[in-house]
Amino acid sequence: MSQIEARYDQFILELESILPKVDVHLAMRMMYLERKFPTVNPNVDLHITFKNGVDVQKKEFQINAKFGLGTSSSGNYVRAAGLLNMEGLARLASHPDVEKIEGSATAASY
């Protein structure tokens, strides 16, 4: 069993190094759902924290326009909800103004 746990720990470390701004549990859940239901993207509810001084309302509009997610903003974060795959999450996280992305993912309903 310790070999499995060691591989799991290594996987978590690699995932954190590839997507340092994304909550590991969110990424793992999205990957699980993408494999379990390959014909539809996961339904996400994201909490995207931006650096201080960023025009969050502008980011809210850009996320809505680019990814088709429903958005709202408050303080230095945007809440975004809708269908999104891991590629989209990685693109969101790669933006230099993003500090952290957390949230949840569920199977999308038809």
N, C-alpha and C positions, 0 to 999 in steps of 0.2 A: 504494500500500500504506500510505503514511503516514496517509491519511485513515481507513482502517479501524483502524489502531492508535490514532489519536487518539480515535475513537469508542469503542473498547474501553476506553481509559483513562478516558474520561468516564463510561462505564457503571459501571466499578468504583468511581469516586468517588461516583456517585449511590447505588449499592448500599450503600456504606459509610456514607453519610449517612442512609439510610433505616433500615438495620439495623446500627447501630454496634457492637452487642455480639456480632454473628454473624460468624464467619469467612466471608469472601467466597467462597472456593472451595467451602465447604459449601453456601452458598445457591445458587451457580451450578449445582452438581451436582444439587441438589434440583429446581431449576427445569427443568433439562434432562430429568431423569427424569419429572417430572410431564407434560411435553409429549410425551415419547417413549412413555410408558405412561399415558395419561390415565385409565384405569379403576382404577388401583391406586396407593396412596401409596408413596413411596420408603421403603425399609427403612433406618433411621438408627441410628447408634451415636454418641451424643452425650456430650461431656465438658462439663458445665455447672458453671462456677466461680461460687461465691457469695461475697458480701462476708464479711469476718471478723465473727464474732459471731453469724452466722445459724444457727439450729437446722437443720442440714443433714438430719438424719433426718426431721424434719417435712416439709421440702421434698421429700425422696425420696418420702414417702408421698403428698403432694399431687400430684406429677407422675404417679405411678403411677395414682392415682384419677382425675385429670382427663384425662390423655392416653392411658391404657392402655398405657404403656410399662413394660417391665421395668426395674427400677432397683436400684442399689446405691450406697452412699456411703462416702467416706473423706475425712478432713480437711475441706476447705471445698468439695468438689465432689461432684456426683452424676453417675454414669454412667447413661445411659438408652438403651434400645434397643427398637426396634419400628417400626411403620408410623406415619409422620407426614408431613403436607404442609407447604407453606410458611406457610400461615395459622397452623398450630399452632406452628411454629418462631417466627414473629413474636410470637405470644402469649406463648410462653415467654420470649423475649428482652425483652419489654416489662416484665417483673416488676422492680420496683425493687431487689430483692436480688440479681439476676443481674448478674455482672460480665462474663462472656464465655461464648460457646457455640462449641465447636469439635467436629469429628468427621468422620464419613464418611457417605455415602449410596450405596446400591446399589439396583438394581432388585429389587423384592420378588419372591419366588418363590411360585408358587401351590401 
